[in-house]
Amino acid sequence: MAHVWDVAAFILKERGPMSAMTLQKLAYYSQAWSLVWDEAPLFPEPIQAWANGPVSPALYGYHRGMFTVAPGNIPGNPDALTGDEKETVQGVLSYYGDMSAQALSDLTHAEAPWNLARPGLKPGESSSAEITHEMMAEYYGSLPANA
């Protein structure tokens, strides 16, 4: 199994430099759709429901303080992903990859997994609550087009 930093390195290899927020959201959607399409997690690291949307703290540790993340900024190995895993991430990139960081953040805020992990919290309020695999699989698996 790959790690979130391997997935991030693959995303950066495929798409080039991007904002840290965009990278976080693309890693999140890669995990969510892997749970639906491949019926398995893409990486073991948890995702939390932070104020600006889903965030992998493990990935955040590598890009903290950076607005733009470029290939080489994340010490992951893009070749650690299997062929099926790369296909899943490429599917995510083809659907979500051209969206702005703000559009991706807004989208995650409108979806059930982030909201379910933040019951009773106000917008902008800090949280380290986990968005579970079950939350992601149930919600994204219920969508009609499955991206």
C-alpha positions in Angstrom: 0.0 0.0 0.0 1.2 3.5 -0.9 1.4 6.3 1.6 -0.3 9.7 1.3 3.0 11.3 0.4 3.5 8.8 -2.4 0.0 9.7 -3.7 0.9 13.4 -3.4 4.2 12.9 -5.3 2.2 11.1 -8.1 -0.3 14.0 -8.3 2.5 16.5 -8.5 4.3 14.4 -11.1 1.1 14.3 -13.2 -0.1 17.9 -12.7 3.0 20.0 -11.7 3.1 22.7 -9.0 -0.2 23.5 -7.2 -1.4 25.1 -4.0 -1.1 23.1 -0.9 -4.9 23.2 -0.5 -5.4 21.8 -4.0 -3.0 19.0 -3.2 -4.8 18.1 0.0 -8.2 18.0 -1.7 -6.9 15.9 -4.6 -5.3 13.4 -2.1 -8.6 13.3 -0.2 -10.7 12.6 -3.4 -8.1 10.0 -4.4 -8.7 8.2 -1.1 -12.5 8.5 -1.3 -12.8 7.2 -4.9 -10.3 4.4 -4.2 -12.6 3.2 -1.5 -15.5 3.2 -4.0 -13.8 2.0 -7.2 -11.2 -0.3 -5.8 -13.0 -1.1 -2.5 -9.8 -0.5 -0.6 -8.0 2.5 0.9 -5.2 4.1 -1.2 -3.2 5.0 1.8 -3.3 4.3 5.6 -2.9 7.8 6.9 -6.0 9.4 8.3 -7.8 12.5 6.9 -9.2 15.0 9.3 -12.1 17.5 8.9 -10.1 20.8 9.3 -11.8 24.2 9.0 -10.9 24.6 5.3 -11.9 21.0 4.4 -10.3 17.5 4.5 -6.6 17.5 5.4 -4.1 14.7 5.8 -2.0 15.8 8.8 0.8 13.4 7.6 0.9 15.2 4.3 0.5 18.6 5.9 3.7 18.0 7.8 5.6 18.0 4.5 4.2 21.2 3.0 3.4 23.3 6.1 4.2 26.9 5.4 4.2 26.5 1.7 1.5 28.0 -0.5 2.7 26.3 -3.6 3.9 22.7 -3.6 6.1 21.5 -6.5 7.4 18.1 -7.5 10.3 17.3 -5.2 8.8 19.2 -2.2 7.1 16.0 -1.0 9.5 13.1 -0.3 7.1 10.5 -1.7 7.7 8.0 -4.5 5.1 8.2 -7.3 6.2 4.8 -8.5 5.1 3.3 -5.1 1.5 3.2 -6.5 0.3 0.1 -8.4 -1.1 0.4 -11.9 -4.7 0.3 -10.5 -3.9 2.9 -7.9 -2.4 5.2 -10.6 -5.5 4.7 -12.7 -7.7 5.7 -9.7 -5.7 8.9 -9.1 -5.7 9.7 -12.8 -9.5 9.3 -12.8 -9.7 11.8 -9.9 -7.4 14.2 -11.6 -9.4 14.1 -14.8 -12.6 15.0 -12.9 -11.3 17.4 -10.2 -7.8 18.4 -11.4 -8.8 21.6 -13.1 -10.8 23.0 -10.2 -9.4 25.8 -8.1 -8.4 25.3 -4.5 -11.4 27.3 -3.4 -13.8 25.3 -5.6 -12.5 22.1 -4.2 -12.8 23.4 -0.7 -16.3 24.6 -1.3 -17.2 21.2 -2.8 -15.9 19.3 0.2 -17.8 21.6 2.5 -21.0 20.8 0.7 -20.5 17.0 0.9 -21.6 14.7 3.8 -18.2 13.3 5.0 -16.7 16.6 6.0 -20.0 17.7 7.6 -20.6 14.5 9.4 -17.1 14.7 11.0 -17.9 18.2 12.3 -21.2 18.0 14.2 -22.0 21.2 16.0 -18.9 23.0 14.8 -19.2 26.5 13.4 -17.6 27.4 10.0 -13.9 28.2 10.6 -13.8 26.3 13.9 -10.8 24.0 14.4 -11.2 20.2 14.4 -9.1 17.2 14.3 -12.0 14.8 13.9 -11.3 12.0 11.4 -13.3 11.6 8.2 -13.5 7.8 8.3 -13.2 5.4 5.4 -16.8 4.4 6.1 -18.1 8.0 5.7 -16.3 8.4 2.4 -17.2 5.0 1.0 -20.9 5.4 1.9 -21.3 9.0 0.6 -19.2 8.7 -2.7 -20.5 5.2 -3.4 -24.1 6.6 -3.3 -23.5 9.3 -6.0 -25.2 8.4 -9.3 -22.3 9.1 -11.7 -19.4 8.0 -9.4 -17.4 10.9 -10.9 
